[in-house]
Amino acid sequence: GFVYASDQLNSRIQKFTPEGQFVLAWGEAGTGPGQFGAGRAPAGLSACPAPYAGILVAADELNARVQIFTSTGGYLGQIGPVIGGTTLAQPRGAACDASGNIYVSDTGLDRIFKTDMAGNQLATWPLPPFSNPALDGPVWHLAVDAAGFVYATGGPQVMKFTPAGVLVQTFGSFGTNPGQFTATKGLTFDAYGNLYATDSCQATRCVQIFEPNGAFAVNF
């Protein structure tokens, strides 16, 4: 399928073919519909799976919201700045599942929110502390697998939750060996269920790949 990229410095989303050919871009700096906070958004960006294929969700951190678009840049609406009575602080991650639920990770609140497409809160849960408090980090980005489990990056680890927010697995630890991280950031899945996780502080191995069971596979 098409590849979508967050171009934060230009406050826009870019769309490419799988071969890397540019297709289109949308967004600009501002606070209105379809605009993004200058220099720091869109942050987390995810394409929804079928039957919601063709819908994208993008975290707009400085405007305290998540915006919803068609795959051609058409503006559909937003979630936030208030979810269930809580005002978002720094929404950096956004993902959606096959039931039309949207997940928002807020770095400032260190919390994950689950809403419907209209922004109604369905659940919320805090990020559990890392085993070593000195290495604890806020929640960053999100991804949802084909079974509906929610994955979140935080500190040097990836956490796997049920759709209701129950922690079922963590993988990764602090370090420079394969399968370890210094600071996890972006997440995405391929068609085979493998998880790709970026490590912002390891220039020689920026991406690590894990099998669906959490076992380390390869890095590059």
C-alpha positions as CSV (number, residue, x, y, z in Angstrom):
1,G,0.0,0.0,0.0
2,F,0.9,3.7,0.0
3,V,3.4,5.0,2.5
4,Y,2.5,8.1,4.6
5,A,5.2,10.2,6.3
6,S,5.0,12.9,9.0
7,D,6.9,16.0,7.8
8,Q,7.0,17.8,11.1
9,L,9.2,20.8,10.1
10,N,6.8,21.6,7.3
11,S,3.7,20.8,9.3
12,R,2.3,18.4,6.7
13,I,1.7,14.7,5.7
14,Q,3.4,13.3,2.6
15,K,2.1,10.3,0.6
16,F,4.3,8.0,-1.5
17,T,4.0,4.9,-3.6
18,P,5.7,1.7,-2.2
19,E,8.5,2.5,-4.7
20,G,9.1,5.9,-3.1
21,Q,7.4,8.1,-5.7
22,F,5.8,11.2,-4.3
23,V,2.0,11.3,-4.7
24,L,0.7,14.3,-2.7
25,A,1.1,16.3,0.5
26,W,-1.3,18.2,2.7
27,G,-1.2,20.4,5.8
28,E,0.4,23.6,6.9
29,A,1.2,25.4,10.1
30,G,-1.7,26.7,12.0
31,T,-4.6,25.9,14.3
32,G,-7.5,25.4,11.9
33,P,-8.9,22.2,10.4
34,G,-6.2,20.3,8.5
35,Q,-3.4,22.5,9.9
36,F,-0.7,21.4,12.4
37,G,1.3,23.0,15.2
38,A,4.4,24.5,13.7
39,G,7.5,22.4,13.8
40,R,6.3,19.6,16.0
41,A,3.3,18.0,14.2
42,P,2.1,15.7,12.9
43,A,3.7,13.4,15.3
44,G,2.2,10.0,15.4
45,L,0.5,9.0,12.1
46,S,-1.4,5.8,11.4
47,A,-3.5,4.4,8.5
48,C,-6.6,2.5,9.7
49,P,-7.2,-1.1,8.7
50,A,-10.2,-2.4,6.8
51,P,-13.1,-1.8,7.0
52,Y,-11.8,1.7,7.7
53,A,-9.1,1.6,5.1
54,G,-8.6,5.0,3.6
55,I,-8.7,6.8,6.9
56,L,-5.7,8.3,8.6
57,V,-5.3,9.6,12.2
58,A,-2.5,12.1,13.0
59,A,-1.5,13.5,16.4
60,D,-1.3,17.3,16.4
61,E,0.7,17.8,19.6
62,L,0.8,21.6,19.9
63,N,-2.9,21.9,19.1
64,A,-3.8,19.2,21.7
65,R,-5.8,17.0,19.3
66,V,-5.8,14.1,16.8
67,Q,-7.0,14.9,13.3
68,I,-8.8,12.5,11.0
69,F,-8.3,12.5,7.3
70,T,-9.0,10.6,4.1
71,S,-6.1,9.0,2.3
72,T,-6.2,11.9,-0.1
73,G,-6.0,14.6,2.6
74,G,-9.7,15.3,3.0
75,Y,-10.4,16.6,6.5
76,L,-12.9,14.4,8.4
77,G,-12.8,15.8,12.0
78,Q,-10.7,15.8,15.2
79,I,-10.5,14.3,18.6
80,G,-9.7,16.6,21.5
81,P,-8.6,18.9,23.0
82,V,-10.8,17.3,25.6
83,I,-11.4,13.6,25.9
84,G,-13.8,12.4,28.6
85,G,-13.3,15.5,30.7
86,T,-9.5,15.4,30.5
87,T,-7.7,18.1,28.4
88,L,-4.9,16.6,26.3
89,A,-1.4,18.0,27.1
90,Q,1.0,16.4,24.5
91,P,-0.8,13.9,22.2
92,R,2.1,12.3,20.2
93,G,0.7,9.0,19.2
94,A,-2.4,8.0,17.3
95,A,-3.6,4.6,16.0
96,C,-6.9,2.9,15.1
97,D,-8.2,-0.6,15.0
98,A,-10.6,-2.6,12.7
99,S,-13.6,-1.7,14.9
100,G,-13.1,2.0,14.3
101,N,-11.7,2.8,17.8
102,I,-8.9,5.4,18.0
103,Y,-6.1,5.3,20.5
104,V,-4.3,8.4,21.6
105,S,-1.0,8.5,23.6
106,D,-0.4,11.6,25.6
107,T,3.3,12.2,26.6
108,G,2.5,15.0,28.9
109,L,-0.1,13.0,30.8
110,D,1.7,9.6,30.4
111,R,-1.6,8.1,29.5
112,I,-3.4,6.3,26.7
113,F,-7.0,7.1,25.7
114,K,-9.4,5.0,23.7
115,T,-12.2,6.7,21.8
116,D,-14.7,6.1,19.1
117,M,-14.5,8.0,15.8
118,A,-16.5,10.8,17.3
119,G,-14.1,11.3,20.2
120,N,-16.2,9.7,22.9
121,Q,-14.0,8.1,25.6
122,L,-14.3,4.4,25.8
123,A,-11.3,3.7,28.1
124,T,-8.1,5.2,29.5
125,W,-5.1,3.9,31.3
126,P,-1.7,5.1,32.5
127,L,1.6,3.9,31.3
128,P,3.0,1.4,33.9
129,P,6.4,2.4,35.3
130,F,9.5,0.8,33.9
131,S,11.3,-1.7,36.2
132,N,14.2,0.7,36.6
133,P,12.7,4.2,37.5
134,A,15.9,5.9,36.4
135,L,15.2,4.7,32.9
136,D,11.5,5.4,32.9
137,G,10.2,7.4,29.9
138,P,6.8,8.8,28.9
139,V,4.5,7.1,26.4
140,W,5.3,8.1,22.8
141,H,3.8,6.3,19.8
142,L,1.2,3.6,19.2
143,A,0.4,0.8,16.9
144,V,-2.5,-1.8,16.8
145,D,-2.0,-5.3,15.5
146,A,-4.5,-7.4,13.5
147,A,-5.9,-9.0,16.7
148,G,-6.6,-5.6,18.2
149,F,-3.8,-5.5,20.8
150,V,-2.3,-2.0,21.4
151,Y,1.5,-1.5,21.4
152,A,3.1,1.6,23.0
153,T,6.6,2.8,23.2
154,G,7.9,4.3,26.4
155,G,11.5,4.4,27.7
156,P,13.6,1.5,26.5
157,Q,10.7,-0.9,26.0
158,V,7.6,-1.7,24.0
159,M,4.4,-2.6,25.9
160,K,1.5,-4.7,24.6
161,F,-2.0,-4.0,26.0
162,T,-5.4,-5.5,25.5
163,P,-8.0,-3.1,23.9
164,A,-9.2,-2.4,27.5
165,G,-5.7,-1.4,28.7
166,V,-4.5,-4.6,30.5
167,L,-0.7,-5.0,30.1
168,V,0.0,-8.5,28.8
169,Q,3.6,-8.3,27.6
170,T,6.7,-6.0,27.5
171,F,9.8,-6.5,25.4
172,G,13.0,-4.6,25.1
173,S,15.3,-3.3,27.8
174,F,18.0,-0.6,28.1
175,G,21.2,-1.3,26.2
176,T,22.8,-1.5,22.9
177,N,22.5,-5.2,22.2
178,P,20.0,-6.6,19.6
179,G,16.5,-6.3,21.0
180,Q,17.5,-3.5,23.4
181,F,16.8,0.2,23.2
182,T,17.9,3.5,24.5
183,A,14.7,5.4,23.7
184,T,11.9,3.8,21.7
185,K,9.9,6.0,19.4
186,G,7.9,5.0,16.3
187,L,6.0,1.7,15.8
188,T,4.4,0.0,12.8
189,F,3.4,-3.5,11.6
190,D,4.0,-5.2,8.3
191,A,1.5,-7.5,6.5
192,Y,3.0,-10.6,8.4
193,G,2.4,-9.2,11.9
194,N,6.1,-8.3,12.5
195,L,6.6,-5.1,14.6
196,Y,9.1,-2.4,13.5
197,A,10.3,-0.2,16.3
198,T,12.6,2.8,16.0
199,D,15.4,3.6,18.4
200,S,16.1,7.3,18.3
201,C,19.5,7.1,20.0
202,Q,21.1,4.2,18.1
203,A,22.4,5.6,14.8
204,T,23.9,2.3,13.6
205,R,20.6,0.4,14.1
206,C,17.7,2.8,13.8
207,V,15.0,0.1,13.3
208,Q,14.5,-3.2,15.2
209,I,12.1,-5.9,14.0
210,F,10.3,-8.2,16.4
211,E,8.2,-11.3,15.6
212,P,4.5,-11.3,16.6
213,N,5.4,-13.1,19.8
214,G,7.9,-10.3,20.8
215,A,11.0,-12.3,19.9
216,F,13.8,-10.2,18.4
217,A,14.3,-10.8,14.7
218,V,16.7,-8.4,13.1
219,N,17.8,-4.7,13.2
220,F,19.1,-2.3,10.6
